[in-house]
Amino acid sequence: MKELSHTLRSFRKYPAFSVINLGGLSIGIAASFILLIYSRRELNCDRHFRDADRIARIGTDFFNMGPFAVSQPQLPALLQASCKDVEYTTSITDVSETPIRTGAQERAFTGIRPYYIDGSFFKVFSYKASRGFLPAAGLAPGETVVSASNARKLFGKEDPIGRTLLVGKEMKPYKVVAVLEEEFNRSHLDAQLLLPQPAATNSNLANWMSAAQYNYVKLKPQGSLKGLHTWLETLREKLIYPASGATTSYTSWAASNMAVSFIVQPLTDIHFDADMKFDITPGAISPRSGCSARSASSSSPWPSSTISTS
C-alpha cells in the first residue's frame, strides 16, 4: 500500500511527467504484443495446411540462370509414377492479373490473379469451402472456385454458387462451384481464383531446360526428403544427362553450368527463402510476365512466356 500511495502522490505532484511515463509504458507493452503476434504469424506461415511437414516444392536451375521457383512440366507425372516417397503431386500455373466479368455487358473486375490447378491440388493443399464443394478429383473443365473476398467483390451479398464468370479478354465462361473459407493464416499462396489447367501437350516434354509451372509433392507418411533427393539425383543421371547430348562424363556434366539441377523446398521454408526467382509469393513477378531466355513454343496452352532455352 505504501508503494501505491507514493505512486498516487507522485502522480498528483507531477501529473505531466507521470502521464508521459505511463503513456510510454503503454505504448511499449502494445508494441511488444503487436511484434509477438506478427512474429508468430510469420513463423507459422503455411503450417495451417494439413500435413504441412510432408509437403515440398521442387524448383530447378540450368545454365546457372536460377534458381527458379518453377520447374519442368513433365516432372509431376514422373514423380507420381516412380518415386516411392511421393503420395501426391500437384502443379500450379500462375498468370498475371486477368479481367473477370459476371456478364458479357458488365464491367471487368481487375486486380484478380488466377491459379490454374490440376486434379490433385486439393489432395495436397487442404483448403476448405464456406459454400459449395471442393471436388476431390479437381475442377472439371468450365468450373471455378473463388476466394471469399473475391466472391464479395464480384457478387456482393448474392449467392455465387452456380453463377458464371467470364475470364480474360476472350470471356471464357466458368461456373462457380465453391467459395473458399475465409483464411487469416499466413501463406505463400494467394488463392484468389482457381481454374482448371488445360490439357497438357506432349510436344516439349523432352526439353529439361524449360520451366513453366510450380510443382509440389506430398510425401507418404513413411516418405522422406532424403528419398526425394535421391530420386531426383537418379533422374538427372539416368534420364536428363543422356537427353542433354553431353559428351563429357556425368560427373563433369553435373558440375558444369550446362547441368539441370533441382531445389527441394519444404513448404514451411518457402516464405523465408528470398533467393528463388519468379516466386509465386504475392507480389512476386510471374515467370509468364517477367524475363526469360526465350519464350515457349506456340503449342503451349499458356498465353504468355515461360523460362526456356529451347
C-alpha positions as CSV (number, residue, x, y, z in Angstrom):
1,M,0.0,0.0,0.0
2,K,2.9,2.4,0.7
3,E,4.1,2.0,-2.8
4,L,0.7,2.7,-4.2
5,S,0.3,5.8,-2.0
6,H,3.7,7.0,-3.1
7,T,2.7,6.5,-6.7
8,L,-0.5,8.4,-6.3
9,R,1.3,11.3,-4.6
10,S,3.8,11.4,-7.4
11,F,1.1,11.4,-10.0
12,R,-0.7,14.4,-8.3
13,K,2.6,16.2,-7.8
14,Y,4.0,15.7,-11.3
15,P,0.9,14.9,-13.5
16,A,2.6,15.7,-16.8
17,F,5.7,13.7,-16.1
18,S,3.6,10.8,-14.8
19,V,1.3,10.8,-17.9
20,I,4.4,10.7,-20.2
21,N,5.8,7.8,-18.3
22,L,2.5,5.9,-18.3
23,G,2.0,6.6,-22.0
24,G,5.5,5.3,-22.8
25,L,4.9,2.2,-20.8
26,S,1.5,1.5,-22.5
27,I,3.0,2.1,-26.0
28,G,5.9,-0.3,-25.2
29,I,3.6,-3.0,-24.0
30,A,1.3,-2.6,-27.0
31,A,4.2,-2.7,-29.4
32,S,5.6,-5.8,-27.8
33,F,2.2,-7.6,-28.2
34,I,2.0,-6.5,-31.9
35,L,5.5,-7.7,-32.5
36,L,4.7,-11.0,-30.8
37,I,1.6,-11.6,-32.9
38,Y,3.4,-10.6,-36.1
39,S,6.3,-12.9,-35.4
40,R,4.0,-15.8,-34.6
41,R,2.1,-15.3,-37.8
42,E,5.3,-15.2,-39.9
43,L,6.8,-18.2,-38.3
44,N,3.6,-20.2,-38.8
45,C,3.4,-19.4,-42.5
46,D,1.8,-22.4,-44.4
47,R,1.6,-24.5,-41.2
48,H,-2.2,-24.4,-41.3
49,F,-2.2,-26.8,-44.2
50,R,-2.8,-30.4,-43.2
51,D,0.4,-32.5,-43.2
52,A,2.4,-29.3,-44.0
53,D,5.6,-31.1,-42.9
54,R,5.1,-33.6,-45.7
55,I,4.7,-31.0,-48.5
56,A,7.5,-29.6,-50.5
57,R,8.0,-27.6,-53.7
58,I,10.6,-28.5,-56.4
59,G,12.4,-25.7,-58.2
60,T,15.1,-26.0,-60.8
61,D,18.2,-24.4,-62.3
62,F,20.0,-24.7,-65.6
63,F,22.8,-22.6,-67.2
64,N,23.2,-21.0,-63.8
65,M,20.2,-18.8,-64.6
66,G,18.3,-19.7,-61.5
67,P,17.4,-20.9,-59.0
68,F,13.8,-20.8,-60.2
69,A,10.7,-21.5,-58.1
70,V,9.1,-23.0,-61.2
71,S,10.3,-26.3,-62.7
72,Q,9.7,-28.7,-65.6
73,P,6.1,-29.6,-66.6
74,Q,7.0,-33.3,-67.1
75,L,8.3,-33.7,-63.6
76,P,5.0,-34.3,-61.7
77,A,4.0,-37.4,-63.8
78,L,7.4,-38.9,-63.4
79,L,7.4,-38.3,-59.7
80,Q,3.9,-39.8,-59.3
81,A,4.7,-42.9,-61.3
82,S,8.1,-43.9,-59.9
83,C,9.1,-42.1,-56.7
84,K,8.2,-44.4,-53.8
85,D,8.4,-41.5,-51.3
86,V,5.7,-39.4,-53.0
87,E,2.0,-39.8,-52.3
88,Y,0.6,-37.0,-54.5
89,T,2.0,-34.4,-56.9
90,T,0.3,-31.2,-58.0
91,S,1.2,-28.2,-60.1
92,I,0.0,-24.6,-60.3
93,T,0.4,-22.3,-63.3
94,D,0.3,-18.7,-62.3
95,V,-0.7,-16.0,-64.8
96,S,-0.8,-12.2,-64.5
97,E,-3.8,-10.3,-63.5
98,T,-6.8,-11.2,-65.6
99,P,-10.0,-9.2,-66.3
100,I,-13.1,-11.0,-64.8
101,R,-16.7,-10.3,-65.7
102,T,-20.0,-11.5,-64.3
103,G,-21.8,-10.9,-67.6
104,A,-20.9,-10.0,-71.1
105,Q,-22.2,-6.5,-70.8
106,E,-20.8,-6.0,-67.3
107,R,-17.7,-4.0,-66.5
108,A,-14.5,-6.0,-66.0
109,F,-13.1,-6.5,-62.5
110,T,-9.3,-6.1,-62.3
111,G,-6.6,-7.0,-59.8
112,I,-7.5,-10.7,-59.8
113,R,-4.7,-13.2,-60.4
114,P,-5.9,-16.7,-61.1
115,Y,-4.1,-20.0,-60.5
116,Y,-4.6,-22.8,-63.0
117,I,-4.6,-26.1,-60.9
118,D,-4.5,-29.8,-61.7
119,G,-6.7,-32.6,-60.4
120,S,-4.5,-33.3,-57.3
121,F,-4.5,-29.7,-55.9
122,F,-7.0,-30.3,-53.1
123,K,-5.3,-33.6,-52.1
124,V,-2.1,-31.7,-51.4
125,F,-3.5,-28.4,-50.1
126,S,-6.3,-28.7,-47.5
127,Y,-8.4,-25.7,-48.4
128,K,-12.0,-25.7,-47.1
129,A,-15.2,-24.3,-48.7
130,S,-17.6,-22.0,-47.0
131,R,-20.1,-22.5,-49.8
132,G,-20.4,-25.2,-52.4
133,F,-17.9,-28.1,-52.5
134,L,-14.3,-28.6,-53.5
135,P,-14.2,-31.6,-55.9
136,A,-11.7,-34.2,-54.6
137,A,-10.7,-35.1,-58.2
138,G,-10.1,-31.5,-59.1
139,L,-12.0,-29.0,-61.1
140,A,-13.8,-30.1,-64.3
141,P,-13.4,-28.0,-67.5
142,G,-15.6,-24.9,-67.1
143,E,-15.6,-24.9,-63.3
144,T,-14.0,-22.4,-60.9
145,V,-13.5,-21.7,-57.2
146,V,-13.3,-18.2,-55.8
147,S,-11.9,-16.8,-52.6
148,A,-14.3,-15.3,-50.1
149,S,-13.1,-11.8,-50.7
150,N,-13.5,-12.1,-54.5
151,A,-16.9,-13.6,-54.0
152,R,-18.0,-10.4,-52.2
153,K,-16.2,-8.3,-54.8
154,L,-17.8,-10.0,-57.7
155,F,-21.3,-10.8,-56.4
156,G,-21.8,-8.7,-53.3
157,K,-24.3,-10.4,-51.0
158,E,-25.7,-12.7,-53.7
159,D,-25.0,-16.4,-53.6
160,P,-22.2,-17.0,-56.1
161,I,-22.7,-20.8,-56.4
162,G,-23.8,-21.7,-59.9
163,R,-23.1,-18.2,-61.3
164,T,-20.9,-17.8,-64.3
165,L,-17.6,-15.9,-64.5
166,L,-16.2,-14.7,-67.9
167,V,-12.4,-14.9,-67.7
168,G,-9.9,-13.0,-69.7
169,K,-10.3,-10.9,-72.9
170,E,-11.8,-14.0,-74.6
171,M,-14.5,-14.0,-71.8
172,K,-14.3,-17.8,-71.4
173,P,-17.2,-19.0,-69.2
174,Y,-16.6,-20.8,-65.8
175,K,-19.3,-21.9,-63.4
176,V,-18.6,-21.2,-59.7
177,V,-18.8,-24.5,-57.7
178,A,-17.3,-23.3,-54.4
179,V,-16.2,-20.3,-52.3
180,L,-13.1,-20.8,-50.2
181,E,-13.3,-20.4,-46.5
182,E,-12.0,-17.1,-45.3
183,E,-8.4,-17.7,-44.3
184,F,-6.4,-15.4,-42.0
185,N,-3.3,-17.6,-41.7
186,R,-0.1,-16.6,-43.5
187,S,0.7,-18.4,-46.7
188,H,3.0,-18.1,-49.7
189,L,-0.1,-18.9,-51.8
190,D,-2.8,-16.4,-52.7
191,A,-5.7,-18.4,-54.0
192,Q,-7.9,-15.6,-55.4
193,L,-9.4,-17.6,-58.3
194,L,-8.8,-21.3,-59.1
195,L,-9.3,-22.5,-62.7
196,P,-8.7,-26.0,-64.2
197,Q,-5.5,-26.5,-66.1
198,P,-5.9,-27.0,-69.9
199,A,-5.0,-30.5,-71.2
200,A,-1.2,-30.8,-71.4
201,T,0.6,-31.2,-74.7
202,N,3.4,-33.6,-75.3
203,S,5.3,-31.5,-77.8
204,N,8.1,-30.4,-75.4
205,L,8.3,-33.0,-72.7
206,A,11.9,-34.0,-73.6
207,N,13.2,-30.5,-73.0
208,W,14.5,-30.3,-69.5
209,M,15.7,-26.7,-69.9
210,S,12.2,-25.2,-69.7
211,A,10.4,-24.3,-66.5
212,A,6.7,-23.4,-66.7
213,Q,4.9,-24.3,-63.5
214,Y,5.1,-24.6,-59.7
215,N,5.5,-28.3,-58.8
216,Y,4.6,-29.6,-55.4
217,V,4.8,-33.0,-53.8
218,K,3.1,-34.5,-50.7
219,L,5.2,-37.3,-49.3
220,K,3.8,-40.5,-48.0
221,P,3.8,-40.8,-44.2
222,Q,6.8,-43.1,-44.4
223,G,8.4,-41.0,-47.2
224,S,11.4,-38.6,-46.7
225,L,13.0,-35.6,-48.3
226,K,16.2,-37.7,-48.4
227,G,14.4,-40.2,-50.6
228,L,13.1,-37.5,-52.8
229,H,16.6,-36.0,-53.2
230,T,17.9,-39.4,-54.1
231,W,15.2,-39.9,-56.7
232,L,15.9,-36.5,-58.3
233,E,19.6,-37.2,-58.5
234,T,18.9,-40.6,-60.2
235,L,16.6,-38.8,-62.6
236,R,19.4,-36.4,-63.5
237,E,21.9,-39.2,-64.1
238,K,19.6,-41.8,-65.9
239,L,17.3,-39.5,-68.0
240,I,18.3,-35.9,-68.1
241,Y,22.0,-36.4,-68.6
242,P,21.6,-38.7,-71.6
243,A,19.0,-36.4,-73.1
244,S,21.3,-33.4,-72.9
245,G,23.6,-34.8,-75.5
246,A,26.7,-34.1,-73.4
247,T,29.9,-35.7,-74.5
248,T,31.6,-35.4,-71.1
249,S,31.2,-37.8,-68.1
250,Y,28.2,-37.4,-65.9
251,T,30.3,-36.1,-63.1
252,S,31.8,-33.4,-65.3
253,W,28.3,-32.5,-66.7
254,A,26.7,-32.3,-63.2
255,A,29.4,-29.9,-62.0
256,S,29.1,-27.7,-65.1
257,N,26.8,-24.8,-65.8
258,M,25.2,-26.9,-68.5
259,A,23.6,-29.2,-66.0
260,V,20.0,-29.3,-64.9
261,S,19.6,-29.3,-61.1
262,F,16.7,-29.3,-58.7
263,I,15.9,-27.4,-55.5
264,V,13.6,-29.0,-52.9
265,Q,11.9,-26.5,-50.5
266,P,9.9,-27.8,-47.6
267,L,6.6,-26.0,-47.6
268,T,7.1,-24.1,-44.3
269,D,10.5,-22.8,-45.6
270,I,9.3,-21.2,-48.8
271,H,8.1,-17.9,-47.3
272,F,11.6,-17.4,-45.8
273,D,13.6,-18.2,-48.9
274,A,14.1,-15.0,-50.9
275,D,16.6,-16.5,-53.4
276,M,14.2,-18.2,-55.7
277,K,13.4,-16.3,-59.0
278,F,9.8,-16.0,-60.3
279,D,8.3,-17.0,-57.0
280,I,4.5,-17.4,-56.7
281,T,4.5,-15.4,-53.4
282,P,2.1,-12.5,-53.6
283,G,3.8,-9.5,-55.2
284,A,6.4,-11.6,-57.0
285,I,6.9,-11.4,-60.8
286,S,5.2,-14.2,-62.7
287,P,7.5,-16.2,-65.0
288,R,5.0,-15.6,-67.7
289,S,5.3,-11.9,-67.4
290,G,9.0,-11.5,-66.5
291,C,12.3,-12.2,-68.1
292,S,13.0,-15.4,-69.9
293,A,15.8,-16.8,-72.0
294,R,13.4,-17.5,-74.8
295,S,9.6,-17.7,-75.0
296,A,7.9,-21.0,-75.0
297,S,6.8,-22.8,-78.2
298,S,3.5,-21.7,-79.8
299,S,2.0,-25.1,-78.9
300,S,2.0,-24.2,-75.2
301,P,-1.5,-23.9,-73.6
302,W,-0.4,-20.8,-71.7
303,P,-0.7,-17.4,-73.3
304,S,2.5,-15.9,-72.0
305,S,6.2,-16.7,-72.0
306,T,7.9,-19.4,-69.9
307,I,11.5,-19.8,-68.8
308,S,13.0,-21.8,-71.6
309,T,16.2,-22.2,-73.7
310,S,14.6,-24.4,-76.3
